[in-house]
Amino acid sequence: MKSRLFTLHQPFTTYHYDIKKKNNEVNSVNS
C-alpha cells in the first residue's frame, strides 16, 4: 500500500520540484 501511494505521488513530486526550479530561475533573473 505504501509503495502504491508513493508511485502515485511520484509524478506530483517531480512536477512540484520542476515548478520550484523554474521559479528559482525566474527569481535569479529578476534580482
mmCIF file of the N, C-alpha and C atoms, coordinates in Angstrom:
data_MODEL
# 
_entry.id   MODEL 
# 
loop_
_atom_site.group_PDB 
_atom_site.id 
_atom_site.type_symbol 
_atom_site.label_atom_id 
_atom_site.label_alt_id 
_atom_site.label_comp_id 
_atom_site.label_asym_id 
_atom_site.label_entity_id 
_atom_site.label_seq_id 
_atom_site.pdbx_PDB_ins_code 
_atom_site.Cartn_x 
_atom_site.Cartn_y 
_atom_site.Cartn_z 
_atom_site.occupancy 
_atom_site.B_iso_or_equiv 
_atom_site.pdbx_formal_charge 
_atom_site.auth_seq_id 
_atom_site.auth_comp_id 
_atom_site.auth_asym_id 
_atom_site.auth_atom_id 
_atom_site.pdbx_PDB_model_num 
ATOM 1  N N  . MET A 1 1  ? 0.836  -1.201 0.000   1.00 0.00 ? 1  MET A N  1 
ATOM 2  C CA . MET A 1 1  ? 0.000  0.000  0.000   1.00 0.00 ? 1  MET A CA 1 
ATOM 3  C C  . MET A 1 1  ? 0.876  1.259  0.000   1.00 0.00 ? 1  MET A C  1 
ATOM 4  N N  . LYS A 1 2  ? 1.900  1.225  0.805   1.00 0.00 ? 2  LYS A N  1 
ATOM 5  C CA . LYS A 1 2  ? 2.773  2.385  0.914   1.00 0.00 ? 2  LYS A CA 1 
ATOM 6  C C  . LYS A 1 2  ? 3.468  2.677  -0.419  1.00 0.00 ? 2  LYS A C  1 
ATOM 7  N N  . SER A 1 3  ? 3.938  1.612  -1.049  1.00 0.00 ? 3  SER A N  1 
ATOM 8  C CA . SER A 1 3  ? 4.633  1.787  -2.331  1.00 0.00 ? 3  SER A CA 1 
ATOM 9  C C  . SER A 1 3  ? 3.662  2.253  -3.414  1.00 0.00 ? 3  SER A C  1 
ATOM 10 N N  . ARG A 1 4  ? 2.409  1.803  -3.311  1.00 0.00 ? 4  ARG A N  1 
ATOM 11 C CA . ARG A 1 4  ? 1.406  2.240  -4.282  1.00 0.00 ? 4  ARG A CA 1 
ATOM 12 C C  . ARG A 1 4  ? 1.178  3.743  -4.145  1.00 0.00 ? 4  ARG A C  1 
ATOM 13 N N  . LEU A 1 5  ? 1.102  4.192  -2.930  1.00 0.00 ? 5  LEU A N  1 
ATOM 14 C CA . LEU A 1 5  ? 0.894  5.604  -2.666  1.00 0.00 ? 5  LEU A CA 1 
ATOM 15 C C  . LEU A 1 5  ? 2.099  6.406  -3.160  1.00 0.00 ? 5  LEU A C  1 
ATOM 16 N N  . PHE A 1 6  ? 3.265  5.843  -2.962  1.00 0.00 ? 6  PHE A N  1 
ATOM 17 C CA . PHE A 1 6  ? 4.495  6.506  -3.386  1.00 0.00 ? 6  PHE A CA 1 
ATOM 18 C C  . PHE A 1 6  ? 4.541  6.640  -4.906  1.00 0.00 ? 6  PHE A C  1 
ATOM 19 N N  . THR A 1 7  ? 4.157  5.570  -5.592  1.00 0.00 ? 7  THR A N  1 
ATOM 20 C CA . THR A 1 7  ? 4.155  5.579  -7.054  1.00 0.00 ? 7  THR A CA 1 
ATOM 21 C C  . THR A 1 7  ? 3.159  6.616  -7.568  1.00 0.00 ? 7  THR A C  1 
ATOM 22 N N  . LEU A 1 8  ? 2.050  6.720  -6.883  1.00 0.00 ? 8  LEU A N  1 
ATOM 23 C CA . LEU A 1 8  ? 1.031  7.686  -7.267  1.00 0.00 ? 8  LEU A CA 1 
ATOM 24 C C  . LEU A 1 8  ? 1.537  9.111  -7.012  1.00 0.00 ? 8  LEU A C  1 
ATOM 25 N N  . HIS A 1 9  ? 2.293  9.256  -5.951  1.00 0.00 ? 9  HIS A N  1 
ATOM 26 C CA . HIS A 1 9  ? 2.761  10.566 -5.521  1.00 0.00 ? 9  HIS A CA 1 
ATOM 27 C C  . HIS A 1 9  ? 3.971  11.051 -6.325  1.00 0.00 ? 9  HIS A C  1 
ATOM 28 N N  . GLN A 1 10 ? 4.690  10.135 -6.897  1.00 0.00 ? 10 GLN A N  1 
ATOM 29 C CA . GLN A 1 10 ? 5.940  10.453 -7.592  1.00 0.00 ? 10 GLN A CA 1 
ATOM 30 C C  . GLN A 1 10 ? 5.801  11.554 -8.646  1.00 0.00 ? 10 GLN A C  1 
ATOM 31 N N  . PRO A 1 11 ? 4.866  11.444 -9.581  1.00 0.00 ? 11 PRO A N  1 
ATOM 32 C CA . PRO A 1 11 ? 4.750  12.481 -10.606 1.00 0.00 ? 11 PRO A CA 1 
ATOM 33 C C  . PRO A 1 11 ? 4.455  13.858 -10.017 1.00 0.00 ? 11 PRO A C  1 
ATOM 34 N N  . PHE A 1 12 ? 3.664  13.890 -8.963  1.00 0.00 ? 12 PHE A N  1 
ATOM 35 C CA . PHE A 1 12 ? 3.336  15.161 -8.338  1.00 0.00 ? 12 PHE A CA 1 
ATOM 36 C C  . PHE A 1 12 ? 4.575  15.793 -7.727  1.00 0.00 ? 12 PHE A C  1 
ATOM 37 N N  . THR A 1 13 ? 5.405  14.968 -7.116  1.00 0.00 ? 13 THR A N  1 
ATOM 38 C CA . THR A 1 13 ? 6.629  15.467 -6.506  1.00 0.00 ? 13 THR A CA 1 
ATOM 39 C C  . THR A 1 13 ? 7.563  16.020 -7.568  1.00 0.00 ? 13 THR A C  1 
ATOM 40 N N  . THR A 1 14 ? 7.684  15.296 -8.661  1.00 0.00 ? 14 THR A N  1 
ATOM 41 C CA . THR A 1 14 ? 8.546  15.737 -9.757  1.00 0.00 ? 14 THR A CA 1 
ATOM 42 C C  . THR A 1 14 ? 8.007  17.033 -10.347 1.00 0.00 ? 14 THR A C  1 
ATOM 43 N N  . TYR A 1 15 ? 6.712  17.090 -10.514 1.00 0.00 ? 15 TYR A N  1 
ATOM 44 C CA . TYR A 1 15 ? 6.057  18.274 -11.067 1.00 0.00 ? 15 TYR A CA 1 
ATOM 45 C C  . TYR A 1 15 ? 6.294  19.483 -10.162 1.00 0.00 ? 15 TYR A C  1 
ATOM 46 N N  . HIS A 1 16 ? 6.129  19.261 -8.874  1.00 0.00 ? 16 HIS A N  1 
ATOM 47 C CA . HIS A 1 16 ? 6.316  20.315 -7.889  1.00 0.00 ? 16 HIS A CA 1 
ATOM 48 C C  . HIS A 1 16 ? 7.758  20.811 -7.890  1.00 0.00 ? 16 HIS A C  1 
ATOM 49 N N  . TYR A 1 17 ? 8.674  19.867 -7.979  1.00 0.00 ? 17 TYR A N  1 
ATOM 50 C CA . TYR A 1 17 ? 10.097 20.199 -7.996  1.00 0.00 ? 17 TYR A CA 1 
ATOM 51 C C  . TYR A 1 17 ? 10.434 21.030 -9.230  1.00 0.00 ? 17 TYR A C  1 
ATOM 52 N N  . ASP A 1 18 ? 9.827  20.661 -10.343 1.00 0.00 ? 18 ASP A N  1 
ATOM 53 C CA . ASP A 1 18 ? 10.057 21.360 -11.601 1.00 0.00 ? 18 ASP A CA 1 
ATOM 54 C C  . ASP A 1 18 ? 9.592  22.816 -11.505 1.00 0.00 ? 18 ASP A C  1 
ATOM 55 N N  . ILE A 1 19 ? 8.449  23.015 -10.905 1.00 0.00 ? 19 ILE A N  1 
ATOM 56 C CA . ILE A 1 19 ? 7.909  24.362 -10.738 1.00 0.00 ? 19 ILE A CA 1 
ATOM 57 C C  . ILE A 1 19 ? 8.826  25.183 -9.837  1.00 0.00 ? 19 ILE A C  1 
ATOM 58 N N  . LYS A 1 20 ? 9.302  24.575 -8.773  1.00 0.00 ? 20 LYS A N  1 
ATOM 59 C CA . LYS A 1 20 ? 10.207 25.262 -7.856  1.00 0.00 ? 20 LYS A CA 1 
ATOM 60 C C  . LYS A 1 20 ? 11.475 25.684 -8.579  1.00 0.00 ? 20 LYS A C  1 
ATOM 61 N N  . LYS A 1 21 ? 11.982 24.787 -9.402  1.00 0.00 ? 21 LYS A N  1 
ATOM 62 C CA . LYS A 1 21 ? 13.201 25.074 -10.149 1.00 0.00 ? 21 LYS A CA 1 
ATOM 63 C C  . LYS A 1 21 ? 12.977 26.245 -11.100 1.00 0.00 ? 21 LYS A C  1 
ATOM 64 N N  . LYS A 1 22 ? 11.846 26.231 -11.783 1.00 0.00 ? 22 LYS A N  1 
ATOM 65 C CA . LYS A 1 22 ? 11.525 27.313 -12.715 1.00 0.00 ? 22 LYS A CA 1 
ATOM 66 C C  . LYS A 1 22 ? 11.381 28.638 -11.965 1.00 0.00 ? 22 LYS A C  1 
ATOM 67 N N  . ASN A 1 23 ? 10.728 28.599 -10.823 1.00 0.00 ? 23 ASN A N  1 
ATOM 68 C CA . ASN A 1 23 ? 10.556 29.802 -10.022 1.00 0.00 ? 23 ASN A CA 1 
ATOM 69 C C  . ASN A 1 23 ? 11.899 30.343 -9.569  1.00 0.00 ? 23 ASN A C  1 
ATOM 70 N N  . ASN A 1 24 ? 12.794 29.458 -9.184  1.00 0.00 ? 24 ASN A N  1 
ATOM 71 C CA . ASN A 1 24 ? 14.117 29.875 -8.746  1.00 0.00 ? 24 ASN A CA 1 
ATOM 72 C C  . ASN A 1 24 ? 14.879 30.538 -9.878  1.00 0.00 ? 24 ASN A C  1 
ATOM 73 N N  . GLU A 1 25 ? 14.751 29.989 -11.057 1.00 0.00 ? 25 GLU A N  1 
ATOM 74 C CA . GLU A 1 25 ? 15.435 30.561 -12.216 1.00 0.00 ? 25 GLU A CA 1 
ATOM 75 C C  . GLU A 1 25 ? 14.887 31.946 -12.520 1.00 0.00 ? 25 GLU A C  1 
ATOM 76 N N  . VAL A 1 26 ? 13.576 32.076 -12.452 1.00 0.00 ? 26 VAL A N  1 
ATOM 77 C CA . VAL A 1 26 ? 12.936 33.369 -12.708 1.00 0.00 ? 26 VAL A CA 1 
ATOM 78 C C  . VAL A 1 26 ? 13.376 34.381 -11.654 1.00 0.00 ? 26 VAL A C  1 
ATOM 79 N N  . ASN A 1 27 ? 13.432 33.959 -10.406 1.00 0.00 ? 27 ASN A N  1 
ATOM 80 C CA . ASN A 1 27 ? 13.829 34.849 -9.321  1.00 0.00 ? 27 ASN A CA 1 
ATOM 81 C C  . ASN A 1 27 ? 15.263 35.326 -9.488  1.00 0.00 ? 27 ASN A C  1 
ATOM 82 N N  . SER A 1 28 ? 16.140 34.437 -9.879  1.00 0.00 ? 28 SER A N  1 
ATOM 83 C CA . SER A 1 28 ? 17.545 34.809 -10.031 1.00 0.00 ? 28 SER A CA 1 
ATOM 84 C C  . SER A 1 28 ? 17.731 35.754 -11.215 1.00 0.00 ? 28 SER A C  1 
ATOM 85 N N  . VAL A 1 29 ? 16.871 35.610 -12.222 1.00 0.00 ? 29 VAL A N  1 
ATOM 86 C CA . VAL A 1 29 ? 16.944 36.504 -13.380 1.00 0.00 ? 29 VAL A CA 1 
ATOM 87 C C  . VAL A 1 29 ? 16.434 37.888 -12.985 1.00 0.00 ? 29 VAL A C  1 
ATOM 88 N N  . ASN A 1 30 ? 15.413 37.933 -12.167 1.00 0.00 ? 30 ASN A N  1 
ATOM 89 C CA . ASN A 1 30 ? 14.803 39.201 -11.776 1.00 0.00 ? 30 ASN A CA 1 
ATOM 90 C C  . ASN A 1 30 ? 15.682 39.998 -10.817 1.00 0.00 ? 30 ASN A C  1 
ATOM 91 N N  . SER A 1 31 ? 16.404 39.329 -9.965  1.00 0.00 ? 31 SER A N  1 
ATOM 92 C CA . SER A 1 31 ? 17.188 40.019 -8.943  1.00 0.00 ? 31 SER A CA 1 
ATOM 93 C C  . SER A 1 31 ? 18.506 40.562 -9.471  1.00 0.00 ? 31 SER A C  1 
# 
